[in-house]
Amino acid sequence: MPMANGLSAEDGGHRKSEGAKAIMAGVSVPNGIEDSSPPMQTRVLPVDISKIGQVSFTSSSKSSLEDFIVTLDDASPDAAHLQEAAQHLLETDIPVAFPTETVYGLGADATRSTAVRGIYAAKRRPLDNPLIVHICSLSQLRSLLQPQPPALPSSPTTDQSSTLNDPIPAIYTPLIQRFWPGPLTILLPHSSHSVLAPEVTAGLPTFGARMPSSLLALALIKTAGVPLAAPSANASTRPSPTTAQHVKHDLDGRIGIILDGGPCAVGVESTVVDGLSDPPSILRPGGISLEQLRECPGWENTVVAYKDGSEAGKVPRAPGMKYKHYSPKARVILIEAGIGESLQPSLVQSYVDQGARSIGILRTKLWTPFLESAAQNLDVPSTNGHDKDFPEPVSTAMHSMHPFDASRSPSFTDRIKVWDIALGESNPDIARGLFSGLRELDQHGVDVIFVEGIDDAEGDAAAAVMNRLRKAAEVEVSG
């Protein structure tokens, strides 16, 4: 679909705003880009996807995802916000934050080096950490894998996928049919004639691509007319953002536009798989589980090829493999699954003895509220505070929490505050609330966060949750 004001991807690729030039000043760090430009105004633009117009996929003989069609309502303020963000992507090198079903992404035109480097600058992300390319259709993906041949006058051109050899490796066909659009990234060969900017792949012979299920994300990609390179829209190493407010907290003054489509439904990043290896492997756990992958033809013997800690010193095959990630400012103490039915006050006491005066707790399946266990073990009045539950499974919005004042306990000789959050008992609820919980406790300025782990063999998003927690944790307590 053509852009408003007659813009095209080709036009936009050569026009830069002054802000775009400014953000690239000060590229001086060997492993990353520092942004030394003055802060810019960051605007949050709400978009209700149901109010932008009409969106739909078109089918081919091979797939129902051949193309994505967007017809915008010219009278809709939401459509105007979407168009403004798309123009921003084409006219400047400053990335745009937008929601996906997993987490908020920080997108830039994946075919322009200066635009992609804007991502690294805004996040202060190391340059050797590759990016995932987000596409809105299989036809767009094919255009990244092979050049489109010129159309012959006597031959049809509307369904090239049925007349040409498909450049998408056949091993991925069952995954695309089952999981796309959705939280799955596939590793693809990066050919010498690729239009992708070299910064996307960080020098690797492959690149990751995914088709998000968020209609807002798909509409942005289609309206811009270019694939978007997009990591999570957080400052590098911080917990991933699942709301527009999280993005603004991290990147305020570093980017110009945040599209607010509400909280993300999945809450952890996509699963990254490598079907080019034998056997196929998972490079990063995410919204699609190992068990789900093994149900697909050709993926029965899929192996795990990631480690839960950082893999510093190695060349990363996928995003999130090399550096410390997902870390709040507070120390994170991960208690592995199955170690008791509550957080032991003696463990909390040990950190109080080290100077902690504000404690955060993330509970999952078994732990009782800390107030109850502390009252039983430390003679703390049971009316001294409250725990916090997420009221709705789809929302990651926090309501008010009340601190537990342990100053009357004989074991806690000094006043401390305890913020106690229940993430829920189902794995999807835990995944959805994990990053929000870590961020909320950070905002309360806690000194240490105790997290109740879950069994990462339980399927669903369990492996992804524990992978993120182990990368964030300073200490792991296991049986």
Phi and psi in degrees as a GROMACS rama.xvg file:
@    title "Ramachandran Plot"
@    xaxis  label "Phi"
@    yaxis  label "Psi"
@TYPE xy
-66.1761  151.913  PRO-2
-77.6729  158.682  MET-3
-60.0547  149.467  ALA-4
66.056  18.5368  ASN-5
75.2519  16.6524  GLY-6
-73.6675  147.729  LEU-7
-129.929  169.39  SER-8
-60.7346  -37.5595  ALA-9
-66.717  -42.5258  GLU-10
-61.2646  -49.688  ASP-11
-65.1358  -25.4162  GLY-12
-66.0846  -13.2669  GLY-13
-115.081  0.980379  HIS-14
-113.417  124.253  ARG-15
-123.162  138.772  LYS-16
-79.9499  165.471  SER-17
-61.4225  -36.128  GLU-18
-63.225  -36.1199  GLY-19
-64.0882  -39.3937  ALA-20
-67.3912  -37.0051  LYS-21
-67.426  -35.5027  ALA-22
-68.1789  -21.6738  ILE-23
-89.0302  -1.64744  MET-24
-69.5657  142.088  ALA-25
84.0037  32.2097  GLY-26
-79.3313  95.9795  VAL-27
-136.94  0.0602069  SER-28
-97.7194  128.737  VAL-29
-57.0033  -41.536  PRO-30
-101.763  9.60612  ASN-31
-171.682  -175.885  GLY-32
-121.42  127.003  ILE-33
-98.4351  135.535  GLU-34
-96.7523  108.906  ASP-35
-100.378  6.04157  SER-36
-74.5695  156.274  SER-37
-64.9293  153.197  PRO-38
-59.4212  143.616  PRO-39
-106.595  169.382  MET-40
-79.4194  127.937  GLN-41
-103.434  119.677  THR-42
-107.826  139.022  ARG-43
-101.963  116.61  VAL-44
-109.352  112.572  LEU-45
-71.9684  140.033  PRO-46
-136.284  118.01  VAL-47
-96.3163  111.232  ASP-48
-61.3709  -25.5871  ILE-49
-73.8888  -7.95535  SER-50
-113.968  6.35622  LYS-51
-87.7319  -18.3042  ILE-52
138.77  -134.598  GLY-53
-120.476  137.898  GLN-54
-133.473  144.47  VAL-55
-166.566  158.272  SER-56
-93.7573  149.797  PHE-57
-110.18  152.956  THR-58
-106.277  160.165  SER-59
-128.072  -177.252  SER-60
-66.443  -18.9927  SER-61
-104.965  -26.2799  LYS-62
-152.118  152.924  SER-63
-89.8289  2.97367  SER-64
-115.26  27.4544  LEU-65
-62.0117  -44.1897  GLU-66
-146.49  156.714  ASP-67
-116.774  127.186  PHE-68
-110.318  131.977  ILE-69
-125.929  124.386  VAL-70
-118.705  106.39  THR-71
-83.2697  145.473  LEU-72
-85.9987  112.894  ASP-73
-63.4077  -20.7159  ASP-74
-93.2446  1.26598  ALA-75
-91.5146  123.388  SER-76
-60.9022  -33.0348  PRO-77
-66.2523  -42.4271  ASP-78
-64.4375  -35.7084  ALA-79
-63.9808  -39.5081  ALA-80
-64.3131  -41.0942  HIS-81
-62.7508  -45.3714  LEU-82
-63.2814  -39.1906  GLN-83
-62.0912  -42.2067  GLU-84
-65.1379  -39.8131  ALA-85
-65.0038  -42.5199  ALA-86
-61.76  -40.8234  GLN-87
-58.5699  -40.6539  HIS-88
-64.6541  -34.0523  LEU-89
-86.8961  -31.464  LEU-90
-91.7382  -19.7495  GLU-91
-129.674  172.96  THR-92
-104.249  14.4692  ASP-93
-95.7274  123.972  ILE-94
-68.889  162.091  PRO-95
-116.794  134.416  VAL-96
-89.7945  138.383  ALA-97
-150.353  154.018  PHE-98
-83.9356  144.383  PRO-99
-121.308  -179.559  THR-100
-71.6196  -18.7676  GLU-101
-91.192  -72.0109  THR-102
-141.628  173.867  VAL-103
-72.0899  137.066  TYR-104
-106.363  158.776  GLY-105
-115.379  101.306  LEU-106
-102.231  148.625  GLY-107
-148.451  157.679  ALA-108
-55.9358  114.127  ASP-109
-71.9297  -7.4418  ALA-110
-98.4405  -2.93604  THR-111
-119.713  123.581  ARG-112
-60.504  -44.079  SER-113
-65.0445  -34.468  THR-114
-68.3135  -43.5166  ALA-115
-66.0883  -37.9015  VAL-116
-65.1488  -24.2739  ARG-117
-61.9966  -32.3517  GLY-118
-63.5195  -50.2408  ILE-119
-60.1403  -37.9383  TYR-120
-67.2074  -46.6691  ALA-121
-65.2235  -39.4285  ALA-122
-85.16  -16.6903  LYS-123
56.8544  50.8752  ARG-124
-97.5742  138.547  ARG-125
-59.7292  139.895  PRO-126
-70.5442  -15.3431  LEU-127
-93.8568  16.6463  ASP-128
-105.523  105.795  ASN-129
-65.2794  163.46  PRO-130
-114.857  154.774  LEU-131
-93.6613  137.515  ILE-132
-94.3722  125.42  VAL-133
-100.894  129.273  HIS-134
-124.577  160.443  ILE-135
-108.683  -4.46746  CYS-136
-161.393  162.747  SER-137
-71.5302  -31.1405  LEU-138
-64.5336  -36.834  SER-139
-67.3411  -38.4085  GLN-140
-64.6177  -43.521  LEU-141
-60.8257  -34.5104  ARG-142
-65.757  -21.1487  SER-143
-85.2603  -17.5005  LEU-144
-98.0801  -24.6584  LEU-145
-154.762  148.946  GLN-146
-68.6183  146.114  PRO-147
-79.482  127.788  GLN-148
-70.8171  153.966  PRO-149
-64.3057  143.305  PRO-150
-72.2466  135.965  ALA-151
-89.3059  138.024  LEU-152
-57.4849  -32.6536  PRO-153
-93.7728  1.18991  SER-154
-119.239  146.691  SER-155
-69.4531  150.391  PRO-156
-125.457  3.37148  THR-157
-78.5908  -19.3305  THR-158
-136.291  67.5292  ASP-159
-64.2779  -26.2927  GLN-160
-64.3495  -23.757  SER-161
-90.4919  -15.8379  SER-162
-108.63  -13.8027  THR-163
-111.743  158.307  LEU-164
-66.3252  127.907  ASN-165
-71.4809  122.399  ASP-166
-75.1629  -11.9237  PRO-167
-76.6867  118.17  ILE-168
-52.2351  136.369  PRO-169
-61.7856  -25.2109  ALA-170
-58.6172  -26.2775  ILE-171
-88.4434  -9.05889  TYR-172
-54.9651  -49.4552  THR-173
-65.0121  -30.6851  PRO-174
-71.4038  -42.2278  LEU-175
-63.0906  -42.0619  ILE-176
-64.4679  -34.5828  GLN-177
-92.7672  -38.6029  ARG-178
-111.251  -10.3825  PHE-179
-102.088  143.814  TRP-180
-69.5618  143.814  PRO-181
169.9  -172.933  GLY-182
-82.5452  56.6494  PRO-183
-135.015  127.172  LEU-184
-110.42  130.414  THR-185
-109.52  142.944  ILE-186
-89.0785  128.89  LEU-187
-128.111  154.836  LEU-188
-68.9585  136.072  PRO-189
-99.6691  103.963  HIS-190
-82.8888  164.456  SER-191
-67.8084  -24.0015  SER-192
-96.8501  13.9244  HIS-193
-63.1784  144.709  SER-194
-85.6034  -3.93479  VAL-195
-69.2807  141.97  LEU-196
-64.0531  140.719  ALA-197
-60.8918  -26.1272  PRO-198
-65.6883  -20.8268  GLU-199
-64.9548  -42.801  VAL-200
-91.4567  -9.99231  THR-201
53.6157  36.8145  ALA-202
82.8423  5.27057  GLY-203
-83.4181  156.813  LEU-204
-82.4351  4.39482  PRO-205
-132.861  165.649  THR-206
-141.914  154.025  PHE-207
-97.0694  139.802  GLY-208
-136.196  145.19  ALA-209
-149.06  155.579  ARG-210
-110.882  105.716  MET-211
-68.4578  154.794  PRO-212
-89.7788  -10.8704  SER-213
-64.3084  119.304  SER-214
-64.1879  -30.9334  LEU-215
-66.3868  -43.2559  LEU-216
-62.2532  -45.3486  ALA-217
-61.9917  -41.3809  LEU-218
-65.699  -37.2836  ALA-219
-65.2141  -45.0298  LEU-220
-62.3435  -44.5906  ILE-221
-66.2684  -42.958  LYS-222
-66.3559  -37.198  THR-223
-71.8849  -29.8272  ALA-224
79.4257  13.2745  GLY-225
-137.289  151.973  VAL-226
-68.5891  148.63  PRO-227
-112.333  121.842  LEU-228
-75.5622  129.591  ALA-229
-155.093  106.386  ALA-230
-83.9805  -177.19  PRO-231
-66.4482  146.808  SER-232
-89.5628  54.786  ALA-233
-124.743  164.16  ASN-234
-65.2952  142.398  ALA-235
-53.4476  134.358  SER-236
82.2396  -11.079  THR-237
-82.0265  163.69  ARG-238
-59.15  143.6  PRO-239
-66.4086  148.595  SER-240
-88.9093  136.531  PRO-241
-117.617  3.60443  THR-242
-139.033  161.131  THR-243
-63.1248  -32.2184  ALA-244
-64.8758  -36.4371  GLN-245
-61.0623  -43.7437  HIS-246
-61.1544  -47.1767  VAL-247
-62.1636  -36.6186  LYS-248
-60.403  -40.2223  HIS-249
-84.8004  -39.2474  ASP-250
-116.809  13.6779  LEU-251
-58.3019  126.371  ASP-252
88.8647  -9.61656  GLY-253
-104.061  -21.1553  ARG-254
-131.807  164.85  ILE-255
-96.7592  -34.714  GLY-256
-133.613  133.82  ILE-257
-121.44  119.037  ILE-258
-83.4879  122.46  LEU-259
-100.404  106.129  ASP-260
-109.881  16.8718  GLY-261
90.8857  179.929  GLY-262
-69.8149  152.475  PRO-263
-78.7611  144.37  CYS-264
-80.6537  -34.067  ALA-265
-88.9386  -52.0669  VAL-266
95.2999  -15.4628  GLY-267
-128.557  158.488  VAL-268
-67.3282  174.553  GLU-269
-70.3896  154.634  SER-270
-73.4954  134.143  THR-271
-109.016  125.16  VAL-272
-123.533  151.418  VAL-273
-119.229  103.744  ASP-274
-93.1454  0.735243  GLY-275
-84.4393  -14.6097  LEU-276
-93.8153  163.247  SER-277
-129.935  111.843  ASP-278
-76.4531  167.919  PRO-279
-60.8867  155.073  PRO-280
-140.318  158.08  SER-281
-98.1683  123.704  ILE-282
-94.5193  -23.6543  LEU-283
-151.846  126.022  ARG-284
-73.1763  151.839  PRO-285
-163.63  -138.848  GLY-286
-71.7261  -15.2832  GLY-287
-111.846  128.529  ILE-288
-86.4713  163.709  SER-289
-58.7399  -40.7711  LEU-290
-63.7093  -39.9988  GLU-291
-64.8517  -40.7688  GLN-292
-63.4328  -42.2258  LEU-293
-68.3835  -11.1175  ARG-294
-80.9281  -8.65323  GLU-295
-95.1133  141.147  CYS-296
-56.4616  131.255  PRO-297
88.3554  -8.62106  GLY-298
-116.923  14.28  TRP-299
-62.7677  -29.0547  GLU-300
-107.019  25.7486  ASN-301
-56.9798  135.767  THR-302
-113.191  160.764  VAL-303
-89.559  124.17  VAL-304
-121.639  24.8179  ALA-305
-123.269  161.469  TYR-306
-117.154  148.826  LYS-307
-75.7041  -21.3331  ASP-308
-88.9569  173.002  GLY-309
-70.523  152.489  SER-310
-114.473  53.5486  GLU-311
-59.0747  140.758  ALA-312
93.7538  -11.2725  GLY-313
-107.908  154.208  LYS-314
-76.5535  119.469  VAL-315
-72.6963  134.41  PRO-316
-84.8969  -16.5265  ARG-317
-153.926  161.481  ALA-318
-59.1114  146.167  PRO-319
85.4288  2.56497  GLY-320
-92.0347  -25.0633  MET-321
-100.556  -42.8006  LYS-322
-105.229  161.281  TYR-323
-63.6239  135.599  LYS-324
-133.826  167.386  HIS-325
62.6428  26.1525  TYR-326
-99.0124  125.714  SER-327
-76.1345  176.428  PRO-328
-71.3426  -33.1927  LYS-329
-73.2683  158.562  ALA-330
-68.8398  136.228  ARG-331
-108.469  122.731  VAL-332
-110.431  110.674  ILE-333
-94.0178  121.097  LEU-334
-98.7336  112.068  ILE-335
-61.6875  156.638  GLU-336
-59.6172  143.897  ALA-337
90.2563  3.81352  GLY-338
-99.4103  81.593  ILE-339
81.5389  164.379  GLY-340
-100.035  7.95332  GLU-341
-159.388  161.905  SER-342
-74.0288  124.927  LEU-343
-73.2239  123.734  GLN-344
-56.2381  -28.996  PRO-345
-65.1481  -33.4212  SER-346
-69.3438  -42.3066  LEU-347
-60.9302  -42.4285  VAL-348
-58.2915  -38.2776  GLN-349
-62.4051  -33.7634  SER-350
-81.4846  -29.5707  TYR-351
-63.0145  -40.0322  VAL-352
-63.4277  -25.0349  ASP-353
-88.7008  0.0845783  GLN-354
114.447  -1.87108  GLY-355
-67.433  133.954  ALA-356
-123.59  -4.79569  ARG-357
-141.077  123.763  SER-358
-116.799  135.624  ILE-359
-112.241  143.781  GLY-360
-132.962  129.67  ILE-361
-113.3  110.444  LEU-362
-97.8044  150.015  ARG-363
-122.17  -92.6218  THR-364
-101.476  -32.9006  LYS-365
-116.62  -34.6672  LEU-366
-61.2652  136.178  TRP-367
-79.3484  159.079  THR-368
-53.6383  137.395  PRO-369
-58.972  -31.423  PHE-370
-57.8021  -41.4132  LEU-371
-70.0292  -45.0958  GLU-372
-67.9785  -38.2995  SER-373
-67.6324  -35.8429  ALA-374
-64.316  -36.3121  ALA-375
-73.206  -37.3368  GLN-376
-95.8868  -23.5153  ASN-377
-125.244  10.6213  LEU-378
58.9375  44.2707  ASP-379
-95.3671  131.152  VAL-380
-55.7659  134.499  PRO-381
-71.75  -9.93339  SER-382
-99.8251  14.7786  THR-383
-81.4795  -8.52389  ASN-384
-176.344  -174.841  GLY-385
-139.268  151.793  HIS-386
-93.2759  171.5  ASP-387
-126.062  128.176  LYS-388
-113.053  148.948  ASP-389
-74.1527  124.628  PHE-390
-74.1072  -29.485  PRO-391
-132.575  137.752  GLU-392
-65.8759  -24.7298  PRO-393
-87.5566  -20.0564  VAL-394
-98.7883  141.307  SER-395
-108.025  13.0023  THR-396
-70.7102  137.734  ALA-397
-92.8617  137.885  MET-398
-99.7132  -177.463  HIS-399
-66.0305  143.461  SER-400
-121.339  149.826  MET-401
-115.124  134.959  HIS-402
-74.7857  146.712  PRO-403
-91.4735  118.719  PHE-404
-91.6241  108.581  ASP-405
-95.9487  16.9026  ALA-406
-66.6172  -20.8543  SER-407
-88.2312  -2.9188  ARG-408
-78.2637  136.028  SER-409
-66.5742  -22.006  PRO-410
-85.0645  -31.222  SER-411
-96.0735  95.2304  PHE-412
-73.1979  -20.3767  THR-413
-115.034  161.179  ASP-414
-68.5869  130.271  ARG-415
-133.066  160.49  ILE-416
-117.478  140.249  LYS-417
-123.491  122.538  VAL-418
-105.19  118.254  TRP-419
-115.075  116.845  ASP-420
-120.153  128.952  ILE-421
-96.8372  120.398  ALA-422
-82.2107  -16.9929  LEU-423
116.198  171.029  GLY-424
-105.354  -17.0304  GLU-425
-90.1563  149.936  SER-426
-61.3632  -41.5467  ASN-427
-61.1351  -38.8595  PRO-428
-65.6072  -41.1353  ASP-429
-63.6401  -44.9791  ILE-430
-62.4082  -41.4089  ALA-431
-64.7438  -34.7377  ARG-432
-98.8608  -5.57844  GLY-433
-58.7448  -57.8426  LEU-434
-66.2668  -36.2619  PHE-435
-63.4124  -40.3854  SER-436
-63.3504  -44.5211  GLY-437
-62.2065  -42.2437  LEU-438
-67.4063  -40.7087  ARG-439
-61.6199  -42.9433  GLU-440
-66.7988  -35.7525  LEU-441
-60.7211  -40.9844  ASP-442
-65.5366  -26.8342  GLN-443
-82.4628  -2.51312  HIS-444
71.4235  31.4213  GLY-445
-67.6888  153.621  VAL-446
-86.2308  -31.1319  ASP-447
-148.783  145.221  VAL-448
-121.414  123.087  ILE-449
-98.6865  128.286  PHE-450
-121.246  130.65  VAL-451
-83.196  114.409  GLU-452
-74.3238  168.425  GLY-453
-124.877  166.51  ILE-454
-75.064  114.778  ASP-455
-75.6318  1.20862  ASP-456
-95.9484  6.77064  ALA-457
-80.2855  -5.52131  GLU-458
83.8804  -160.905  GLY-459
51.4063  -127.583  ASP-460
-101.626  14.7185  ALA-461
-60.8971  -45.1584  ALA-462
-63.626  -37.5574  ALA-463
-66.3084  -42.8326  ALA-464
-60.0352  -48.3483  VAL-465
-70.4993  -32.6441  MET-466
-61.1853  -45.1667  ASN-467
-66.5457  -40.6108  ARG-468
-67.3391  -40.4329  LEU-469
-68.4004  -30.4173  ARG-470
-72.3627  -30.2239  LYS-471
-85.6642  -24.9344  ALA-472
-74.5391  140.501  ALA-473
-88.0291  -32.3999  GLU-474
-135.795  136.437  VAL-475
-114.66  131.952  GLU-476
-109.527  116.901  VAL-477
-126.279  164.499  SER-478
